[in-house]
Amino acid sequence: MSSKSKNRILVMPYTIWMIGFIIIPLIFVVCYGLTNNNNAFTIENVMSFFNPIHLKSFIKSFKLAFISTIICVILAYPIALIFRNSKTKQSSFIVYIFILPMWMNGLLRIYAWLTLIEKRGVINLILSYFHLPNISIVNTEIAIVLGMVYDLLPFMILPLYNALMKINDDTINGARDLGANELQVFSKIIFPLSIPGMVSGITMVFIPSLTTVAISEMLGGGNFLLIGNVIEREFLITSNWHLGSGLSLVLIIFIFIVMGITNKWTDKDEEAVII
């Protein structure tokens, strides 16, 4: 058996998985989104995205996703640098600690966070014990952002860590030998070479934050109607699959545009580094 035949056999399960769980569902979404209840072609479902209510939900989703992504970058970059500068065994153990929560069910992680920040949660119990004023952030935008950051921070740390680990120590030491101070080393070498990892992390954090359903529903108490919640309600509550699919189509197109921009940005950065 030739190597090509072996490769085709190995790829076949993944191909079947993609066809059954990605391509076919997308075809259904496109069909429902571009038809009405009489199965006639229409773009009304897609254009309903620009309805003031739907557009307001998208803008709020974009805002919270943007804030969550920025916070993840600010938190993840120093952590990734610490991982890189620590010893190999220590960094592997610390990375393992950050990956470990990802093995848990996502809903359980959100429930755990809800247990911490609710009015009678762990944080308020500790504050009450020390006679400090309690916090009330549950069912607010702050709680949603904190939940997104908590849930998605590892997806920012790992790409940054991998990008930083690829930087050759000889390059950094060479810059220092040539008289560069630590700020110059970071701004001229470390940061530019880590941009591809940062862009990858931003994509992995921003898109799930934009389309989240469970986090906004549980930590926001249903008070904030994000675009993911709007689409969910169209499918599960109003049973308007055509409108839900139309909104999903616009969101998919927007996500593809974001991914295309980030991929081009990454390619340009890699070319600039090579030059």
WODARA-V578376 format. One line per field, one symbol per residue. ss: DSSP state (H for helix, E for strand, L for the rest). psi: psi as a letter, one per 40 degrees, with the letter a starting at -180 (. if undefined). burial: 1 if it has 9 or more other C-alpha atoms within 8 Angstrom, else 0. Layout:
ss=???
psi=???
burial=???
This chain:
ss=LLHHHHHHHHHHHHHHHHHHHHHHHHHHHHHHHLELLLLLELLHHHHHHHLHHHHHHHHHHHHHHHHHHHHHHHHHHHHHHHHHHLLHHHHHHHHHHHHHHHHLLHHHHHHHHHHHHLLLLHHHHHHHHLLLLLLLLLLLHHHHHHHHHHHHHHHHHHHHHHHHHLLLHHHHHHHHHLLLLHHHHHHHHHHHHHHHHHHHHHHHHHHHHHLLLHHHHHHLLLLLLLHHHHHHHHHHLLLLHHHHHHHHHHHHHHHHHHHHHHHHHHHHHHHHHHL
psi=hiddddddddddddddddddeddddddddddddeiadefihiedddeedehdddddddddddddddddddddddddddddddddeiiddddddddddddddeeihdddddddddddeidfaddddddddefiiiigeifidddddddddddeddeddddddddddehhdddddddddeehidddddddcdddeeddddddddddddddddeidddddddeeeehgidddddddddddefgdddddddddddddddddddddddddddddddddd.
burial=00000100000000001111011110001101111100000010111110000110110111011111101110011011101100000010011001100100000011101111111011011011000000001111101111111011111111111111001000010011000100011110111111111111111111101111101111111101111111111110000011111111110000100110010011001100000
